[in-house]
Amino acid sequence: MTRSNMSPLARTVVFLSFLAVLATASAQEGYQTAYDNVDVDVIIQNDTLVQTIMKCLVSATDDLCGPENKHVKELLPEMLATACRKCTEKQKHSMTKFFGQISRKHPDIYKQFLEKYDPTGELLGKIKTTA
């Protein structure tokens, strides 16, 4: 069946399938860069925001999470296990800066974070930036 003989529904299905393949390929190459322009310094200076983010990450459920934090929570185990292999340099830098500040300013919740995601304390240290 040629393109001109396809029904509008068939063309739509083919197009959506093509988009799904592209999205999957992009996801395998790296994490979305939508949040790369977020200023991590602004976040770490806002204790209420830090507490909100960290409570989401350490929670056993997603009840305390907004959509952005839930997405990060879902990706975090893979990011840590692979030394953030799919991360951009900006993402690596922001992650190490954020958790470095949390470890100093909020040691109690940082300890809960480590217990859940990095009990040996080795995974975060493997995320290196070239910046």
C-alpha positions in Angstrom: 0.0 0.0 0.0 1.5 3.4 -1.0 1.3 6.5 1.1 -1.4 7.9 -1.2 -3.5 4.8 -0.8 -3.4 4.9 3.0 -6.3 6.1 5.0 -5.9 9.2 7.2 -6.0 6.8 10.3 -3.3 4.6 8.9 -1.1 7.6 8.1 -1.6 8.8 11.7 -0.7 5.4 13.2 2.5 5.3 11.1 3.4 8.8 12.1 2.8 8.2 15.8 4.8 4.9 15.6 7.7 6.9 14.0 7.5 9.5 16.8 7.6 6.7 19.4 10.7 5.2 17.8 12.4 8.6 17.8 11.5 9.3 21.4 12.8 5.9 22.5 16.1 6.5 20.6 16.5 9.9 22.2 15.7 8.6 25.6 18.4 5.9 25.2 21.0 8.5 24.3 20.5 10.9 27.1 18.1 12.4 29.6 15.9 15.3 28.6 17.5 18.7 28.8 14.3 20.6 29.7 15.7 21.4 33.1 19.3 22.3 32.1 18.6 26.0 32.4 17.3 25.7 36.0 19.7 27.6 38.3 20.7 25.1 41.0 22.1 27.9 43.2 18.6 29.4 43.4 17.2 26.0 44.5 19.8 25.2 47.1 19.3 28.7 48.7 15.6 28.0 49.2 15.3 25.6 52.2 11.6 25.1 51.7 12.2 23.9 48.1 15.1 21.7 49.1 13.0 20.1 51.8 10.2 19.5 49.3 12.6 17.9 46.8 14.3 15.8 49.4 11.1 14.6 51.1 9.9 13.4 47.7 13.1 11.6 47.0 13.3 9.7 50.3 9.6 9.0 50.5 8.5 5.4 49.9 5.6 6.7 47.8 5.1 9.5 45.3 2.5 11.2 47.3 4.9 14.0 48.3 6.2 14.5 44.7 5.3 17.0 42.1 5.6 15.9 38.5 9.2 17.2 38.1 10.4 15.6 41.3 8.6 12.4 40.6 10.4 12.2 37.2 13.8 12.7 38.8 12.9 10.1 41.5 12.2 7.6 38.8 15.5 8.3 37.0 17.7 8.6 40.0 18.6 4.9 40.6 19.7 4.6 37.0 21.6 7.9 37.1 23.5 6.8 40.1 24.1 3.2 39.0 25.6 4.4 35.7 27.6 7.3 37.0 25.1 9.5 35.1 26.3 8.2 31.8 23.3 9.6 30.0 23.5 13.0 31.7 24.8 16.2 30.1 27.7 17.9 31.7 25.3 20.5 33.0 23.1 17.8 34.6 26.1 16.2 36.3 27.4 19.5 37.6 24.0 20.5 39.0 23.5 17.1 40.6 26.9 17.1 42.3 26.5 20.7 43.4 22.9 20.1 44.8 23.8 17.0 46.7 27.1 18.5 48.0 25.1 21.4 49.4 22.5 19.1 50.9 25.1 17.0 52.6 26.4 20.1 54.4 23.2 22.1 55.0 20.7 19.2 55.7 22.7 16.2 56.9 19.7 14.4 58.4 17.7 14.2 55.2 20.9 13.6 53.2 21.6 10.6 55.4 18.1 9.3 54.6 18.8 9.9 50.9 22.1 7.9 51.1 20.4 5.1 53.0 17.8 4.7 50.1 19.9 5.4 47.0 23.6 5.1 47.9 24.1 3.1 51.1 27.8 2.6 50.5 28.3 6.3 49.7 30.2 5.5 46.5 27.7 6.1 43.7 27.4 9.9 43.9 31.2 10.2 44.0 31.5 8.4 40.7 29.6 11.2 38.9 32.4 13.4 37.5 32.2 16.5 35.4 34.7 17.9 33.0 33.5 21.4 33.8 
